[in-house]
Amino acid sequence: VQLQASGGGLVQAGDSLRLSCVASARTLSYYVMGWLRQAPGKEREFVASILWSGHNTAYANDVKGRFTISKDKAKNTVVLQMNNLKPEDTAVYYCAAKMRGDSTWAKWGQGTQVTVSS
């Protein structure tokens, strides 16, 4: 699986951004797709995930109600819609994939910078 992320930028608090991740793979049927982020000086952390074959989604507590992860199977794309952004959302966001049942994210896209000013 190869992942290509895009959509980061500089916004103000309260604004929205939409991140996209295009996946190149023969099949994604057995994968969980997700977004993780890493802020300066902090460890990489989970943001959201979605089961490619199914409807299950998961979110980190601090983004619930503000971020929405979705998929477009026709375009092999996973989207992270981020609303009501806060300065603490500032980070490099990574698209990632792992096999269902695995705990480790095995495939990574390049990061995209999201900067939220107050």
PDB file as gemmi writes it, atoms N, CA and C in Angstrom:
CRYST1    1.000    1.000    1.000  90.00  90.00  90.00 P 1                      
ATOM      1  N   VAL A   1       0.854  -1.188   0.000  1.00  0.00           N  
ATOM      2  CA  VAL A   1       0.000   0.000   0.000  1.00  0.00           C  
ATOM      3  C   VAL A   1       0.891   1.240   0.000  1.00  0.00           C  
ATOM      4  N   GLN A   2       0.611   2.134  -0.911  1.00  0.00           N  
ATOM      5  CA  GLN A   2       1.284   3.434  -0.921  1.00  0.00           C  
ATOM      6  C   GLN A   2       0.251   4.509  -0.644  1.00  0.00           C  
ATOM      7  N   LEU A   3       0.640   5.467   0.184  1.00  0.00           N  
ATOM      8  CA  LEU A   3      -0.299   6.492   0.636  1.00  0.00           C  
ATOM      9  C   LEU A   3       0.229   7.874   0.296  1.00  0.00           C  
ATOM     10  N   GLN A   4      -0.653   8.718  -0.202  1.00  0.00           N  
ATOM     11  CA  GLN A   4      -0.290  10.085  -0.576  1.00  0.00           C  
ATOM     12  C   GLN A   4      -1.272  11.035   0.085  1.00  0.00           C  
ATOM     13  N   ALA A   5      -0.770  11.804   1.043  1.00  0.00           N  
ATOM     14  CA  ALA A   5      -1.624  12.732   1.785  1.00  0.00           C  
ATOM     15  C   ALA A   5      -1.500  14.147   1.243  1.00  0.00           C  
ATOM     16  N   SER A   6      -2.570  14.905   1.412  1.00  0.00           N  
ATOM     17  CA  SER A   6      -2.563  16.301   0.993  1.00  0.00           C  
ATOM     18  C   SER A   6      -3.625  17.068   1.774  1.00  0.00           C  
ATOM     19  N   GLY A   7      -3.549  18.404   1.700  1.00  0.00           N  
ATOM     20  CA  GLY A   7      -4.611  19.223   2.256  1.00  0.00           C  
ATOM     21  C   GLY A   7      -4.277  20.051   3.466  1.00  0.00           C  
ATOM     22  N   GLY A   8      -3.047  19.968   3.957  1.00  0.00           N  
ATOM     23  CA  GLY A   8      -2.697  20.763   5.122  1.00  0.00           C  
ATOM     24  C   GLY A   8      -2.600  22.241   4.782  1.00  0.00           C  
ATOM     25  N   GLY A   9      -2.379  23.052   5.803  1.00  0.00           N  
ATOM     26  CA  GLY A   9      -2.243  24.475   5.585  1.00  0.00           C  
ATOM     27  C   GLY A   9      -2.245  25.248   6.875  1.00  0.00           C  
ATOM     28  N   LEU A  10      -2.283  26.574   6.721  1.00  0.00           N  
ATOM     29  CA  LEU A  10      -2.305  27.497   7.862  1.00  0.00           C  
ATOM     30  C   LEU A  10      -3.692  28.104   7.952  1.00  0.00           C  
ATOM     31  N   VAL A  11      -4.344  27.922   9.088  1.00  0.00           N  
ATOM     32  CA  VAL A  11      -5.682  28.460   9.288  1.00  0.00           C  
ATOM     33  C   VAL A  11      -5.763  29.117  10.663  1.00  0.00           C  
ATOM     34  N   GLN A  12      -6.867  29.791  10.900  1.00  0.00           N  
ATOM     35  CA  GLN A  12      -7.099  30.402  12.200  1.00  0.00           C  
ATOM     36  C   GLN A  12      -7.984  29.485  13.051  1.00  0.00           C  
ATOM     37  N   ALA A  13      -7.918  29.684  14.348  1.00  0.00           N  
ATOM     38  CA  ALA A  13      -8.765  28.916  15.258  1.00  0.00           C  
ATOM     39  C   ALA A  13     -10.228  29.078  14.850  1.00  0.00           C  
ATOM     40  N   GLY A  14     -10.943  27.952  14.854  1.00  0.00           N  
ATOM     41  CA  GLY A  14     -12.335  27.946  14.459  1.00  0.00           C  
ATOM     42  C   GLY A  14     -12.568  27.605  12.995  1.00  0.00           C  
ATOM     43  N   ASP A  15     -11.509  27.655  12.208  1.00  0.00           N  
ATOM     44  CA  ASP A  15     -11.625  27.334  10.779  1.00  0.00           C  
ATOM     45  C   ASP A  15     -11.681  25.821  10.553  1.00  0.00           C  
ATOM     46  N   SER A  16     -11.845  25.457   9.296  1.00  0.00           N  
ATOM     47  CA  SER A  16     -11.913  24.038   8.909  1.00  0.00           C  
ATOM     48  C   SER A  16     -10.838  23.728   7.877  1.00  0.00           C  
ATOM     49  N   LEU A  17     -10.437  22.471   7.856  1.00  0.00           N  
ATOM     50  CA  LEU A  17      -9.524  21.960   6.844  1.00  0.00           C  
ATOM     51  C   LEU A  17      -9.939  20.544   6.487  1.00  0.00           C  
ATOM     52  N   ARG A  18      -9.613  20.144   5.276  1.00  0.00           N  
ATOM     53  CA  ARG A  18      -9.949  18.811   4.804  1.00  0.00           C  
ATOM     54  C   ARG A  18      -8.667  18.141   4.307  1.00  0.00           C  
ATOM     55  N   LEU A  19      -8.301  17.065   4.950  1.00  0.00           N  
ATOM     56  CA  LEU A  19      -7.130  16.303   4.534  1.00  0.00           C  
ATOM     57  C   LEU A  19      -7.578  15.096   3.704  1.00  0.00           C  
ATOM     58  N   SER A  20      -6.823  14.809   2.668  1.00  0.00           N  
ATOM     59  CA  SER A  20      -7.132  13.652   1.829  1.00  0.00           C  
ATOM     60  C   SER A  20      -5.942  12.716   1.764  1.00  0.00           C  
ATOM     61  N   CYS A  21      -6.232  11.443   1.611  1.00  0.00           N  
ATOM     62  CA  CYS A  21      -5.184  10.432   1.489  1.00  0.00           C  
ATOM     63  C   CYS A  21      -5.599   9.463   0.395  1.00  0.00           C  
ATOM     64  N   VAL A  22      -4.825   9.434  -0.670  1.00  0.00           N  
ATOM     65  CA  VAL A  22      -5.088   8.509  -1.768  1.00  0.00           C  
ATOM     66  C   VAL A  22      -4.232   7.270  -1.560  1.00  0.00           C  
ATOM     67  N   ALA A  23      -4.864   6.124  -1.596  1.00  0.00           N  
ATOM     68  CA  ALA A  23      -4.159   4.857  -1.378  1.00  0.00           C  
ATOM     69  C   ALA A  23      -4.005   4.097  -2.683  1.00  0.00           C  
ATOM     70  N   SER A  24      -2.789   3.648  -2.912  1.00  0.00           N  
ATOM     71  CA  SER A  24      -2.526   2.814  -4.084  1.00  0.00           C  
ATOM     72  C   SER A  24      -2.284   1.393  -3.601  1.00  0.00           C  
ATOM     73  N   ALA A  25      -3.210   0.509  -3.958  1.00  0.00           N  
ATOM     74  CA  ALA A  25      -3.091  -0.882  -3.513  1.00  0.00           C  
ATOM     75  C   ALA A  25      -3.997  -1.749  -4.371  1.00  0.00           C  
ATOM     76  N   ARG A  26      -3.637  -3.014  -4.457  1.00  0.00           N  
ATOM     77  CA  ARG A  26      -4.482  -3.931  -5.225  1.00  0.00           C  
ATOM     78  C   ARG A  26      -5.827  -4.086  -4.545  1.00  0.00           C  
ATOM     79  N   THR A  27      -5.803  -4.149  -3.238  1.00  0.00           N  
ATOM     80  CA  THR A  27      -7.036  -4.205  -2.468  1.00  0.00           C  
ATOM     81  C   THR A  27      -6.797  -3.623  -1.083  1.00  0.00           C  
ATOM     82  N   LEU A  28      -7.804  -2.932  -0.592  1.00  0.00           N  
ATOM     83  CA  LEU A  28      -7.742  -2.380   0.761  1.00  0.00           C  
ATOM     84  C   LEU A  28      -8.715  -3.097   1.681  1.00  0.00           C  
ATOM     85  N   SER A  29      -9.286  -4.169   1.212  1.00  0.00           N  
ATOM     86  CA  SER A  29     -10.368  -4.845   1.923  1.00  0.00           C  
ATOM     87  C   SER A  29     -10.003  -5.254   3.342  1.00  0.00           C  
ATOM     88  N   TYR A  30      -8.745  -5.560   3.579  1.00  0.00           N  
ATOM     89  CA  TYR A  30      -8.340  -6.062   4.891  1.00  0.00           C  
ATOM     90  C   TYR A  30      -7.648  -4.998   5.733  1.00  0.00           C  
ATOM     91  N   TYR A  31      -7.786  -3.753   5.316  1.00  0.00           N  
ATOM     92  CA  TYR A  31      -7.066  -2.688   5.983  1.00  0.00           C  
ATOM     93  C   TYR A  31      -7.950  -1.777   6.834  1.00  0.00           C  
ATOM     94  N   VAL A  32      -7.328  -1.229   7.844  1.00  0.00           N  
ATOM     95  CA  VAL A  32      -7.867  -0.101   8.584  1.00  0.00           C  
ATOM     96  C   VAL A  32      -7.060   1.114   8.146  1.00  0.00           C  
ATOM     97  N   MET A  33      -7.755   2.179   7.774  1.00  0.00           N  
ATOM     98  CA  MET A  33      -7.097   3.405   7.357  1.00  0.00           C  
ATOM     99  C   MET A  33      -7.212   4.435   8.479  1.00  0.00           C  
ATOM    100  N   GLY A  34      -6.155   5.211   8.655  1.00  0.00           N  
ATOM    101  CA  GLY A  34      -6.212   6.143   9.771  1.00  0.00           C  
ATOM    102  C   GLY A  34      -5.387   7.401   9.562  1.00  0.00           C  
ATOM    103  N   TRP A  35      -5.571   8.310  10.482  1.00  0.00           N  
ATOM    104  CA  TRP A  35      -4.779   9.538  10.554  1.00  0.00           C  
ATOM    105  C   TRP A  35      -4.160   9.614  11.938  1.00  0.00           C  
ATOM    106  N   LEU A  36      -2.895   9.935  11.957  1.00  0.00           N  
ATOM    107  CA  LEU A  36      -2.173  10.191  13.190  1.00  0.00           C  
ATOM    108  C   LEU A  36      -1.487  11.523  13.042  1.00  0.00           C  
ATOM    109  N   ARG A  37      -1.065  12.109  14.152  1.00  0.00           N  
ATOM    110  CA  ARG A  37      -0.412  13.405  14.091  1.00  0.00           C  
ATOM    111  C   ARG A  37       0.721  13.486  15.091  1.00  0.00           C  
ATOM    112  N   GLN A  38       1.647  14.377  14.786  1.00  0.00           N  
ATOM    113  CA  GLN A  38       2.775  14.593  15.675  1.00  0.00           C  
ATOM    114  C   GLN A  38       3.045  16.080  15.796  1.00  0.00           C  
ATOM    115  N   ALA A  39       2.884  16.572  16.992  1.00  0.00           N  
ATOM    116  CA  ALA A  39       3.165  17.976  17.276  1.00  0.00           C  
ATOM    117  C   ALA A  39       4.627  18.119  17.683  1.00  0.00           C  
ATOM    118  N   PRO A  40       5.193  19.311  17.534  1.00  0.00           N  
ATOM    119  CA  PRO A  40       6.598  19.522  17.908  1.00  0.00           C  
ATOM    120  C   PRO A  40       6.870  19.118  19.346  1.00  0.00           C  
ATOM    121  N   GLY A  41       7.888  18.298  19.542  1.00  0.00           N  
ATOM    122  CA  GLY A  41       8.273  17.892  20.879  1.00  0.00           C  
ATOM    123  C   GLY A  41       7.394  16.838  21.515  1.00  0.00           C  
ATOM    124  N   LYS A  42       6.441  16.329  20.730  1.00  0.00           N  
ATOM    125  CA  LYS A  42       5.528  15.321  21.280  1.00  0.00           C  
ATOM    126  C   LYS A  42       5.596  14.038  20.469  1.00  0.00           C  
ATOM    127  N   GLU A  43       5.099  12.966  21.058  1.00  0.00           N  
ATOM    128  CA  GLU A  43       5.053  11.707  20.344  1.00  0.00           C  
ATOM    129  C   GLU A  43       3.893  11.704  19.354  1.00  0.00           C  
ATOM    130  N   ARG A  44       4.023  10.844  18.355  1.00  0.00           N  
ATOM    131  CA  ARG A  44       2.952  10.696  17.390  1.00  0.00           C  
ATOM    132  C   ARG A  44       1.733  10.110  18.090  1.00  0.00           C  
ATOM    133  N   GLU A  45       0.542  10.635  17.764  1.00  0.00           N  
ATOM    134  CA  GLU A  45      -0.661  10.171  18.426  1.00  0.00           C  
ATOM    135  C   GLU A  45      -1.767   9.873  17.424  1.00  0.00           C  
ATOM    136  N   PHE A  46      -2.630   8.973  17.831  1.00  0.00           N  
ATOM    137  CA  PHE A  46      -3.768   8.572  17.018  1.00  0.00           C  
ATOM    138  C   PHE A  46      -4.790   9.695  16.948  1.00  0.00           C  
ATOM    139  N   VAL A  47      -5.381   9.874  15.765  1.00  0.00           N  
ATOM    140  CA  VAL A  47      -6.432  10.871  15.588  1.00  0.00           C  
ATOM    141  C   VAL A  47      -7.761  10.199  15.255  1.00  0.00           C  
ATOM    142  N   ALA A  48      -7.770   9.402  14.192  1.00  0.00           N  
ATOM    143  CA  ALA A  48      -9.016   8.770  13.759  1.00  0.00           C  
ATOM    144  C   ALA A  48      -8.695   7.598  12.848  1.00  0.00           C  
ATOM    145  N   SER A  49      -9.642   6.670  12.765  1.00  0.00           N  
ATOM    146  CA  SER A  49      -9.473   5.533  11.870  1.00  0.00           C  
ATOM    147  C   SER A  49     -10.816   5.073  11.335  1.00  0.00           C  
ATOM    148  N   ILE A  50     -10.753   4.340  10.226  1.00  0.00           N  
ATOM    149  CA  ILE A  50     -11.962   3.817   9.601  1.00  0.00           C  
ATOM    150  C   ILE A  50     -11.652   2.473   8.975  1.00  0.00           C  
ATOM    151  N   LEU A  51     -12.585   1.566   9.117  1.00  0.00           N  
ATOM    152  CA  LEU A  51     -12.445   0.262   8.510  1.00  0.00           C  
ATOM    153  C   LEU A  51     -12.788   0.379   7.031  1.00  0.00           C  
ATOM    154  N   TRP A  52     -11.893  -0.110   6.153  1.00  0.00           N  
ATOM    155  CA  TRP A  52     -12.157   0.051   4.731  1.00  0.00           C  
ATOM    156  C   TRP A  52     -13.382  -0.759   4.302  1.00  0.00           C  
ATOM    157  N   SER A  53     -13.490  -1.969   4.824  1.00  0.00           N  
ATOM    158  CA  SER A  53     -14.658  -2.808   4.519  1.00  0.00           C  
ATOM    159  C   SER A  53     -15.569  -2.811   5.730  1.00  0.00           C  
ATOM    160  N   GLY A  54     -16.457  -1.849   5.764  1.00  0.00           N  
ATOM    161  CA  GLY A  54     -17.334  -1.722   6.918  1.00  0.00           C  
ATOM    162  C   GLY A  54     -17.541  -0.272   7.250  1.00  0.00           C  
ATOM    163  N   HIS A  55     -18.141  -0.035   8.407  1.00  0.00           N  
ATOM    164  CA  HIS A  55     -18.498   1.339   8.774  1.00  0.00           C  
ATOM    165  C   HIS A  55     -17.875   1.792  10.089  1.00  0.00           C  
ATOM    166  N   ASN A  56     -17.078   0.925  10.689  1.00  0.00           N  
ATOM    167  CA  ASN A  56     -16.525   1.273  11.993  1.00  0.00           C  
ATOM    168  C   ASN A  56     -15.546   2.431  11.900  1.00  0.00           C  
ATOM    169  N   THR A  57     -15.719   3.387  12.788  1.00  0.00           N  
ATOM    170  CA  THR A  57     -14.786   4.495  12.915  1.00  0.00           C  
ATOM    171  C   THR A  57     -14.371   4.637  14.373  1.00  0.00           C  
ATOM    172  N   ALA A  58     -13.236   5.283  14.574  1.00  0.00           N  
ATOM    173  CA  ALA A  58     -12.749   5.546  15.927  1.00  0.00           C  
ATOM    174  C   ALA A  58     -12.079   6.900  15.944  1.00  0.00           C  
ATOM    175  N   TYR A  59     -12.176   7.586  17.077  1.00  0.00           N  
ATOM    176  CA  TYR A  59     -11.608   8.929  17.192  1.00  0.00           C  
ATOM    177  C   TYR A  59     -10.895   9.084  18.530  1.00  0.00           C  
ATOM    178  N   ALA A  60      -9.876   9.898  18.529  1.00  0.00           N  
ATOM    179  CA  ALA A  60      -9.274  10.319  19.788  1.00  0.00           C  
ATOM    180  C   ALA A  60     -10.270  11.220  20.511  1.00  0.00           C  
ATOM    181  N   ASN A  61     -10.250  11.193  21.822  1.00  0.00           N  
ATOM    182  CA  ASN A  61     -11.237  11.953  22.604  1.00  0.00           C  
ATOM    183  C   ASN A  61     -11.208  13.445  22.286  1.00  0.00           C  
ATOM    184  N   ASP A  62     -10.033  13.990  22.056  1.00  0.00           N  
ATOM    185  CA  ASP A  62      -9.973  15.445  21.889  1.00  0.00           C  
ATOM    186  C   ASP A  62     -10.375  15.917  20.500  1.00  0.00           C  
ATOM    187  N   VAL A  63     -10.708  15.004  19.594  1.00  0.00           N  
ATOM    188  CA  VAL A  63     -11.194  15.434  18.280  1.00  0.00           C  
ATOM    189  C   VAL A  63     -12.639  15.011  18.035  1.00  0.00           C  
ATOM    190  N   LYS A  64     -13.189  14.229  18.946  1.00  0.00           N  
ATOM    191  CA  LYS A  64     -14.582  13.766  18.776  1.00  0.00           C  
ATOM    192  C   LYS A  64     -15.521  14.961  18.682  1.00  0.00           C  
ATOM    193  N   GLY A  65     -16.412  14.896  17.724  1.00  0.00           N  
ATOM    194  CA  GLY A  65     -17.364  15.972  17.528  1.00  0.00           C  
ATOM    195  C   GLY A  65     -16.849  17.097  16.656  1.00  0.00           C  
ATOM    196  N   ARG A  66     -15.546  17.097  16.385  1.00  0.00           N  
ATOM    197  CA  ARG A  66     -14.965  18.144  15.533  1.00  0.00           C  
ATOM    198  C   ARG A  66     -14.407  17.565  14.232  1.00  0.00           C  
ATOM    199  N   PHE A  67     -13.846  16.374  14.305  1.00  0.00           N  
ATOM    200  CA  PHE A  67     -13.247  15.730  13.129  1.00  0.00           C  
ATOM    201  C   PHE A  67     -14.132  14.584  12.663  1.00  0.00           C  
ATOM    202  N   THR A  68     -14.158  14.374  11.357  1.00  0.00           N  
ATOM    203  CA  THR A  68     -14.896  13.265  10.777  1.00  0.00           C  
ATOM    204  C   THR A  68     -14.026  12.567   9.751  1.00  0.00           C  
ATOM    205  N   ILE A  69     -13.897  11.252   9.893  1.00  0.00           N  
ATOM    206  CA  ILE A  69     -13.147  10.467   8.914  1.00  0.00           C  
ATOM    207  C   ILE A  69     -14.144   9.749   8.016  1.00  0.00           C  
ATOM    208  N   SER A  70     -13.838   9.734   6.732  1.00  0.00           N  
ATOM    209  CA  SER A  70     -14.719   9.063   5.780  1.00  0.00           C  
ATOM    210  C   SER A  70     -13.887   8.460   4.658  1.00  0.00           C  
ATOM    211  N   LYS A  71     -14.528   7.699   3.805  1.00  0.00           N  
ATOM    212  CA  LYS A  71     -13.811   7.046   2.710  1.00  0.00           C  
ATOM    213  C   LYS A  71     -14.614   7.155   1.429  1.00  0.00           C  
ATOM    214  N   ASP A  72     -13.904   7.178   0.337  1.00  0.00           N  
ATOM    215  CA  ASP A  72     -14.501   7.155  -0.991  1.00  0.00           C  
ATOM    216  C   ASP A  72     -13.872   5.960  -1.705  1.00  0.00           C  
ATOM    217  N   LYS A  73     -14.587   4.865  -1.720  1.00  0.00           N  
ATOM    218  CA  LYS A  73     -14.029   3.641  -2.285  1.00  0.00           C  
ATOM    219  C   LYS A  73     -13.743   3.777  -3.771  1.00  0.00           C  
ATOM    220  N   ALA A  74     -14.559   4.533  -4.473  1.00  0.00           N  
ATOM    221  CA  ALA A  74     -14.361   4.697  -5.917  1.00  0.00           C  
ATOM    222  C   ALA A  74     -13.034   5.394  -6.220  1.00  0.00           C  
ATOM    223  N   LYS A  75     -12.595   6.236  -5.280  1.00  0.00           N  
ATOM    224  CA  LYS A  75     -11.359   6.995  -5.477  1.00  0.00           C  
ATOM    225  C   LYS A  75     -10.227   6.488  -4.600  1.00  0.00           C  
ATOM    226  N   ASN A  76     -10.461   5.397  -3.876  1.00  0.00           N  
ATOM    227  CA  ASN A  76      -9.448   4.868  -2.953  1.00  0.00           C  
ATOM    228  C   ASN A  76      -8.900   5.970  -2.044  1.00  0.00           C  
ATOM    229  N   THR A  77      -9.792   6.780  -1.535  1.00  0.00           N  
ATOM    230  CA  THR A  77      -9.398   7.962  -0.774  1.00  0.00           C  
ATOM    231  C   THR A  77     -10.029   7.956   0.614  1.00  0.00           C  
ATOM    232  N   VAL A  78      -9.237   8.350   1.582  1.00  0.00           N  
ATOM    233  CA  VAL A  78      -9.724   8.567   2.941  1.00  0.00           C  
ATOM    234  C   VAL A  78      -9.616  10.057   3.239  1.00  0.00           C  
ATOM    235  N   VAL A  79     -10.671  10.594   3.808  1.00  0.00           N  
ATOM    236  CA  VAL A  79     -10.735  12.034   4.066  1.00  0.00           C  
ATOM    237  C   VAL A  79     -10.887  12.295   5.557  1.00  0.00           C  
ATOM    238  N   LEU A  80     -10.165  13.277   6.039  1.00  0.00           N  
ATOM    239  CA  LEU A  80     -10.336  13.737   7.414  1.00  0.00           C  
ATOM    240  C   LEU A  80     -10.834  15.178   7.353  1.00  0.00           C  
ATOM    241  N   GLN A  81     -12.096  15.369   7.680  1.00  0.00           N  
ATOM    242  CA  GLN A  81     -12.680  16.707   7.745  1.00  0.00           C  
ATOM    243  C   GLN A  81     -12.496  17.235   9.153  1.00  0.00           C  
ATOM    244  N   MET A  82     -11.805  18.354   9.250  1.00  0.00           N  
ATOM    245  CA  MET A  82     -11.494  18.919  10.555  1.00  0.00           C  
ATOM    246  C   MET A  82     -12.197  20.255  10.698  1.00  0.00           C  
ATOM    247  N   ASN A  83     -13.107  20.336  11.646  1.00  0.00           N  
ATOM    248  CA  ASN A  83     -13.859  21.560  11.898  1.00  0.00           C  
ATOM    249  C   ASN A  83     -13.503  22.137  13.259  1.00  0.00           C  
ATOM    250  N   ASN A  84     -13.789  23.410  13.424  1.00  0.00           N  
ATOM    251  CA  ASN A  84     -13.533  24.091  14.694  1.00  0.00           C  
ATOM    252  C   ASN A  84     -12.110  23.797  15.190  1.00  0.00           C  
ATOM    253  N   LEU A  85     -11.160  24.047  14.322  1.00  0.00           N  
ATOM    254  CA  LEU A  85      -9.778  23.743  14.658  1.00  0.00           C  
ATOM    255  C   LEU A  85      -9.279  24.625  15.793  1.00  0.00           C  
ATOM    256  N   LYS A  86      -8.401  24.039  16.604  1.00  0.00           N  
ATOM    257  CA  LYS A  86      -7.830  24.725  17.751  1.00  0.00           C  
ATOM    258  C   LYS A  86      -6.314  24.783  17.593  1.00  0.00           C  
ATOM    259  N   PRO A  87      -5.663  25.738  18.235  1.00  0.00           N  
ATOM    260  CA  PRO A  87      -4.194  25.800  18.140  1.00  0.00           C  
ATOM    261  C   PRO A  87      -3.524  24.491  18.541  1.00  0.00           C  
ATOM    262  N   GLU A  88      -4.107  23.768  19.466  1.00  0.00           N  
ATOM    263  CA  GLU A  88      -3.519  22.499  19.896  1.00  0.00           C  
ATOM    264  C   GLU A  88      -3.652  21.392  18.853  1.00  0.00           C  
ATOM    265  N   ASP A  89      -4.367  21.657  17.773  1.00  0.00           N  
ATOM    266  CA  ASP A  89      -4.422  20.700  16.663  1.00  0.00           C  
ATOM    267  C   ASP A  89      -3.218  20.851  15.734  1.00  0.00           C  
ATOM    268  N   THR A  90      -2.410  21.855  15.966  1.00  0.00           N  
ATOM    269  CA  THR A  90      -1.224  22.077  15.140  1.00  0.00           C  
ATOM    270  C   THR A  90      -0.291  20.885  15.232  1.00  0.00           C  
ATOM    271  N   ALA A  91       0.028  20.318  14.075  1.00  0.00           N  
ATOM    272  CA  ALA A  91       0.864  19.121  14.027  1.00  0.00           C  
ATOM    273  C   ALA A  91       1.108  18.736  12.572  1.00  0.00           C  
ATOM    274  N   VAL A  92       2.001  17.795  12.389  1.00  0.00           N  
ATOM    275  CA  VAL A  92       2.120  17.131  11.099  1.00  0.00           C  
ATOM    276  C   VAL A  92       1.172  15.939  11.128  1.00  0.00           C  
ATOM    277  N   TYR A  93       0.300  15.878  10.157  1.00  0.00           N  
ATOM    278  CA  TYR A  93      -0.692  14.811  10.087  1.00  0.00           C  
ATOM    279  C   TYR A  93      -0.245  13.757   9.079  1.00  0.00           C  
ATOM    280  N   TYR A  94      -0.354  12.499   9.498  1.00  0.00           N  
ATOM    281  CA  TYR A  94       0.071  11.383   8.668  1.00  0.00           C  
ATOM    282  C   TYR A  94      -1.101  10.462   8.373  1.00  0.00           C  
ATOM    283  N   CYS A  95      -1.201  10.083   7.133  1.00  0.00           N  
ATOM    284  CA  CYS A  95      -2.127   9.033   6.745  1.00  0.00           C  
ATOM    285  C   CYS A  95      -1.418   7.695   6.960  1.00  0.00           C  
ATOM    286  N   ALA A  96      -2.152   6.696   7.446  1.00  0.00           N  
ATOM    287  CA  ALA A  96      -1.531   5.410   7.730  1.00  0.00           C  
ATOM    288  C   ALA A  96      -2.515   4.276   7.479  1.00  0.00           C  
ATOM    289  N   ALA A  97      -1.960   3.080   7.358  1.00  0.00           N  
ATOM    290  CA  ALA A  97      -2.789   1.897   7.136  1.00  0.00           C  
ATOM    291  C   ALA A  97      -2.225   0.727   7.926  1.00  0.00           C  
ATOM    292  N   LYS A  98      -3.122  -0.121   8.376  1.00  0.00           N  
ATOM    293  CA  LYS A  98      -2.700  -1.349   9.051  1.00  0.00           C  
ATOM    294  C   LYS A  98      -3.704  -2.439   8.735  1.00  0.00           C  
ATOM    295  N   MET A  99      -3.252  -3.663   8.869  1.00  0.00           N  
ATOM    296  CA  MET A  99      -4.148  -4.789   8.641  1.00  0.00           C  
ATOM    297  C   MET A  99      -5.138  -4.878   9.797  1.00  0.00           C  
ATOM    298  N   ARG A 100      -6.327  -5.318   9.495  1.00  0.00           N  
ATOM    299  CA  ARG A 100      -7.337  -5.513  10.534  1.00  0.00           C  
ATOM    300  C   ARG A 100      -6.791  -6.469  11.589  1.00  0.00           C  
ATOM    301  N   GLY A 101      -6.946  -6.116  12.833  1.00  0.00           N  
ATOM    302  CA  GLY A 101      -6.474  -6.948  13.927  1.00  0.00           C  
ATOM    303  C   GLY A 101      -5.063  -6.624  14.386  1.00  0.00           C  
ATOM    304  N   ASP A 102      -4.311  -5.884  13.569  1.00  0.00           N  
ATOM    305  CA  ASP A 102      -2.959  -5.491  13.965  1.00  0.00           C  
ATOM    306  C   ASP A 102      -3.002  -4.252  14.852  1.00  0.00           C  
ATOM    307  N   SER A 103      -2.043  -4.133  15.731  1.00  0.00           N  
ATOM    308  CA  SER A 103      -1.952  -2.944  16.571  1.00  0.00           C  
ATOM    309  C   SER A 103      -0.985  -1.919  15.997  1.00  0.00           C  
ATOM    310  N   THR A 104      -0.141  -2.339  15.089  1.00  0.00           N  
ATOM    311  CA  THR A 104       0.889  -1.466  14.537  1.00  0.00           C  
ATOM    312  C   THR A 104       0.484  -0.929  13.176  1.00  0.00           C  
ATOM    313  N   TRP A 105       0.633   0.386  13.016  1.00  0.00           N  
ATOM    314  CA  TRP A 105       0.405   1.011  11.717  1.00  0.00           C  
ATOM    315  C   TRP A 105       1.618   0.706  10.851  1.00  0.00           C  
ATOM    316  N   ALA A 106       1.405  -0.049   9.783  1.00  0.00           N  
ATOM    317  CA  ALA A 106       2.518  -0.571   9.001  1.00  0.00           C  
ATOM    318  C   ALA A 106       2.883   0.288   7.807  1.00  0.00           C  
ATOM    319  N   LYS A 107       1.912   0.990   7.262  1.00  0.00           N  
ATOM    320  CA  LYS A 107       2.132   1.788   6.066  1.00  0.00           C  
ATOM    321  C   LYS A 107       1.871   3.254   6.382  1.00  0.00           C  
ATOM    322  N   TRP A 108       2.744   4.101   5.873  1.00  0.00           N  
ATOM    323  CA  TRP A 108       2.647   5.524   6.164  1.00  0.00           C  
ATOM    324  C   TRP A 108       2.770   6.348   4.890  1.00  0.00           C  
ATOM    325  N   GLY A 109       1.999   7.417   4.863  1.00  0.00           N  
ATOM    326  CA  GLY A 109       2.182   8.412   3.833  1.00  0.00           C  
ATOM    327  C   GLY A 109       3.114   9.494   4.344  1.00  0.00           C  
ATOM    328  N   GLN A 110       3.443  10.418   3.473  1.00  0.00           N  
ATOM    329  CA  GLN A 110       4.245  11.551   3.933  1.00  0.00           C  
ATOM    330  C   GLN A 110       3.348  12.462   4.763  1.00  0.00           C  
ATOM    331  N   GLY A 111       3.895  13.197   5.654  1.00  0.00           N  
ATOM    332  CA  GLY A 111       3.086  14.059   6.506  1.00  0.00           C  
ATOM    333  C   GLY A 111       2.646  15.319   5.790  1.00  0.00           C  
ATOM    334  N   THR A 112       1.581  15.894   6.304  1.00  0.00           N  
ATOM    335  CA  THR A 112       1.123  17.191   5.817  1.00  0.00           C  
ATOM    336  C   THR A 112       0.934  18.106   7.022  1.00  0.00           C  
ATOM    337  N   GLN A 113       1.481  19.302   6.917  1.00  0.00           N  
ATOM    338  CA  GLN A 113       1.495  20.218   8.059  1.00  0.00           C  
ATOM    339  C   GLN A 113       0.153  20.934   8.209  1.00  0.00           C  
ATOM    340  N   VAL A 114      -0.350  20.915   9.421  1.00  0.00           N  
ATOM    341  CA  VAL A 114      -1.540  21.691   9.778  1.00  0.00           C  
ATOM    342  C   VAL A 114      -1.131  22.657  10.875  1.00  0.00           C  
ATOM    343  N   THR A 115      -1.317  23.939  10.626  1.00  0.00           N  
ATOM    344  CA  THR A 115      -0.978  24.963  11.608  1.00  0.00           C  
ATOM    345  C   THR A 115      -2.214  25.805  11.881  1.00  0.00           C  
ATOM    346  N   VAL A 116      -2.577  25.876  13.162  1.00  0.00           N  
ATOM    347  CA  VAL A 116      -3.752  26.634  13.569  1.00  0.00           C  
ATOM    348  C   VAL A 116      -3.299  27.791  14.449  1.00  0.00           C  
ATOM    349  N   SER A 117      -3.551  28.992  13.999  1.00  0.00           N  
ATOM    350  CA  SER A 117      -3.150  30.168  14.778  1.00  0.00           C  
ATOM    351  C   SER A 117      -4.304  30.632  15.667  1.00  0.00           C  
ATOM    352  N   SER A 118      -3.949  31.218  16.778  1.00  0.00           N  
ATOM    353  CA  SER A 118      -4.985  31.660  17.730  1.00  0.00           C  
ATOM    354  C   SER A 118      -5.446  33.064  17.438  1.00  0.00           C  
TER     355      SER A 118                                                      
END                                                                             
